[in-house]
Amino acid sequence: MWLGSRALSARPTVILRKGSVEGQQIFGSAPRTEERFGDVAGLKILGVNIVTLAPGEHSAQKHWHSGSDEFIMVLEGMATVIEDDAATQIGPGDMALWPAASEIGHQIVNRSQAPLRYLCAGTNPDAETVRYPDQGETLHWIRPDWHVQGDDGTVRRRGTE
């Protein structure tokens, strides 16, 4: 089939049913459980996860991305979206979206007494810079290698994914 000047071809579709992707405990910049649908489906450009935060947990340290758009939509529970010094509560069906390079430090916090589940999606560029303003750190990532640099210029951590 043709659409304009682009040919459409039959491509494999991945169907993932509820409960088909096991949650993984993640201990990055904050502990959380993620169901990593994008990884299971073999997506290269888009990360798609369902994140579960227990009461009192947060998604990550406050941060912003230079090259990645981000999106969350609350599925269950109440989320507190922290942006710079402001806090906004959102519930099921509500969304928060951050364009790449917006320089708005953000994080999701579960201030409720019940678990919080939300859909999280974002682009996964091969080269990325993530700023953590409260920690005075910047993550520099050129896949598969990364390093975290302090504001004083010293490399604090490095690794390979």
N, C-alpha and C positions, 0 to 999 in steps of 0.2 A: 504494500500500500504506500502511496506517496502523500505527503503533506507538504505543500509548497515545494521547495527544492530538497527537502529531507526525506529520505526513505525511512519508513518505520519497519522494523523487523520484529519477528517473534523473539522475545527475550524471556528468560526464566523469571517467573514471579515467585517470590518467597512468601508463603502464608504462614504466619506464626499465630497460634491460638493462645488464648489466655491461659497462663500457667505453663506454657511450653518452654519458657526461658527461665532458668533458675536464677534467683538473686545471688549476687556475689557481694561479700563484705568488702568495702573499699576503705582504705586507711590513708588516702592521699592527704590533702590539706584538712580534711575532716572525716570522721567515720560516718559511713552511710551504706545502705544496701542499694545496689543497682541491678536491674534486669537489662542487659546490654543487647537490645534487639538489633541495632545496626551492625554490631560485630558478628552476631550469629548469621545475619542475612548476607554478610560480606560487603556491606556498603563501604565505599571508599571515600566519599566526599561528605556524607551526612552521618553524624552520630545521633542515635535515637535510643533513649533509655527511659525506663520508669525508675524513679528514685523513691526510696522509702526512708523517711527520717523519723526516728523515735522521738518522743517528747524531749525537748531540751537540746536536740541536735541541730546542727546547721550544715548546709550543703558544701561549703568550702569557705576558705578565708575570703573576705571581701576582695573582689578582683574585677578587671575588665580585660577584654581581648582586643588586640590590634587587628586581627584578620579573621575573626570568626563571629558570625551572627549567632545569637542565642535566643531560645524560646522556652518557656515553661507553661504548662497548663495544669492546674490543680485537678486531680481526679477524686481524691478523698481527703477530708480533713481541712484544716485551716493553715495557710502559710503566711508568714510575715516576710515581706520582701523588703530588704534593707537596701537602700540606694543612697550612697554617701552617708549623710546623717539622718535621713528620713526613713520612716517605717510605715508600710502600707499592708493591711491585712487583705488577703484574697482567698476565695473559697472555690468549691467545685465548679468547673467551667470557666473560671476566671483565668486570664493569661497575663504574663509579663514578657516583654520582648526587648532585646537590646541589639541594636545594629553594631557591627564591627567598628572598632575605633571610637566608640561613643564616649570613652573616658569617664564612665559612670561606674564607680566601684559598687558592686552589688553582691548579695548573697541571699539565700533562702534560709529562714529559721523556723523551727517548729516550736512555738511558744505555748502550744496547747497541751492538753493532757492525753491526747490520742495520737496514734500514728498519722503521719502525713505522707500521701503518695501523689507524685506528680509526673507528668510526661515532660521530658526534657529533650530538646533537639538543638543541634548546632552544627555548623559547618566544620570540617576538619582539614584545614589547609596543611600542606607539607611543611611550611615555615610559619611560625606563630610566635608572638610575643604576648605574654600575659602579665599585667601589672598587678601587684599586691600592695596597695598604698599603705595599709596599716602596718605591714611588716617591713616596709622599706625594701622590697625585693621585686625583681623582674625575672620571670621565667623566659628563657630564650630556647626555642625548639626548632630544630631543623631535623626532621625525622630521618633516622630513628634516635638521634642524639639530642640531649637537652642539658641545660645548666641553669642554675639560679644564681643571679648576681645581686649583691647588696648595693644599696645606694652609694656605698663607699668604693665600689668597683671590684670588691673581692668576690670570687666565686665561692658560694657557700655549699652548694651541692651540685652533683652532676651525675648523669646516668645515660642509659640506653633503654628505649622501650622494649 
